[in-house]
């Protein structure tokens, strides 16, 4: 027999309904409690190609196996179980009787065993786990979304948190290449030119003029010189260039949508009148 605590653990564990041969019948969907005893009585197995269908399985002879629940029925027997509506979170007496007959049970007891007197004296309906709970003040709340709750409802909202992260946006490189340009400089150059000088014979130079022969044929040669421009190049360092970064801070606006829940009171007994707002933001 599955206890209430085990039923909650099965719902939170996300396990499976396992059949007689250890075959997985389907994932655990819901657990229904007996309205009188409060004990788990039915579990639903999600079946079908996409798990859209739910088949009811009795828990009377079931056992908890970690996150799974083992039932004494085959996979085909569970898949062929009658489909019943549980939109209101309850099973009617007729629906429960139909399911018992399919599994060979008489009011939840295996066929051929005496029926329980307690079942004859009560409304044989079962409620889904987490549907109906009582508070210390006696207020009975009903959470149609499923989990166990009290008379209060929690309102949540999304909060926007904005931060920054450093990402790479590009790369900067130093690249060196050779550029050729013309340089013009003016350099003074000299050259020798021939100039013929004649000087008359005087007493001072008469000795030099008469030191030669009388009449001769001669040549006198003078070497001329000039400056020729010569260029020479050398490579010398002129400066060092490096890459550095500056940090610039600027303001940017972020636009994002956030959601929040609002709670309003819908009370049929007050003819649509509400006595207060539950949104206290």
Beta strands, then each sheet from edge to edge (+ up, - down):
strand 1: 16-18
strand 2: 24-34
strand 3: 40-47
strand 4: 53-58
strand 5: 63-65
strand 6: 68-70
strand 7: 90-91
strand 8: 105-106
strand 9: 109-110
strand 10: 126-128
strand 11: 132-134
strand 12: 140-142
sheet 1: 4+ 3- 2+ 1- 6- 5+
sheet 2: 4+ 3- 2+ 10- 7+
sheet 3: 8+ 9-
sheet 4: 11+ 12-
end
